[in-house]
Amino acid sequence: MNVAVIIIFVLGIGNFTMHRAVMESRHPLLRAWPGLAHPLGRKVAFGTEFLVLLLALMLASNGWPGFAFAYGIYTVCNALASWLMLSGRV
């Protein structure tokens, strides 16, 4: 198995964990967005997260290992946004 695929998979687990923590936090910013208040909106958000992960995994496994770096940047941005929301700084 390709190292880039393993890196993306592990980062994907972290992204889903952060995504779930933010969704369950009941942050006022999420309540202000009407689409996320509905259960279907949350499923769409998780589905979009899955599609991003799937696309990165497929591209990395087909000879584009640079997507591990791009997905790493995406994960850092998610981590920063999650930290800002969960710590109450936003």
N, C-alpha and C positions, 0 to 999 in steps of 0.2 A: 504494500500500500504506500502511496505517495506521502511524504512528510507534510506537504502543503495541505493535503486533504485531512490529515490528522489534526493539524493546527487549526484549520477552519472548523472542524467538528467540535473540538474542545472550546473554541471561542463561541461557537453557536450555542453550546450548553450555557455558557455564561450570559449570553445575550437573552436567552429565554428566561433565565433566572432573574435577571434585572428587569426584564419586561413584566414578568409576573409580579415582582415586588412593587413596581410602580403602579400597576393596575389595581393591586389590592390595597394600596396606601390611602385611597380615598382623597387624594390631593385635590384642592379646589380647582386647579387648572384642568384636571380631567373632567370634573363635573361641569365646568364651563363649556366643554366641547360636547354638544348634544349627541353626536354619533357614538361616543364612547360610553355614554350612560346606558345605552341599550345593550343587552347581551350579544346581539348579532354584531354590533360594532366592535366589541372586544374580540370576537371570533375572527372578524376581518383583519383586525390589527395583528393577531397572532398568525393568521394565514399569510399576511404580507411578510412578517418576520421569517416564516418558514420558507417562503419563496425566495427571499434574499439569500438565505442560507443554502437552499438547494441550488440556486444559480451559481453561487460561489464555489460550492462543492463540484458541480458539473464542469465548470470552466477550469478549475484547478486539476481535476482528474484527466482532462483532455489536453494537457500540455500548456496551461497558463498558470504556472505557480505564483506569478506576481499577484494573483487575486488573494493569496493568503495575506500579503502585506496590506492590500486594500481592505480586506475584511477585518484585519487588525485595527486599521484606522477607524473603520465603522464601529468596532467594538469599543474603542477608546472614547469615541463621541457618545455612544450609548451610556458608557460608564459615567462620563462627566454629567450628562443630562440626568441620569438616575440619581447620582449623588446630590446634585443640586436640588432635585425635587424631594428626595427622601430626607435630606438634612434640613429642609425648610428654608433654604436660601433663595428659593424662587417662589 
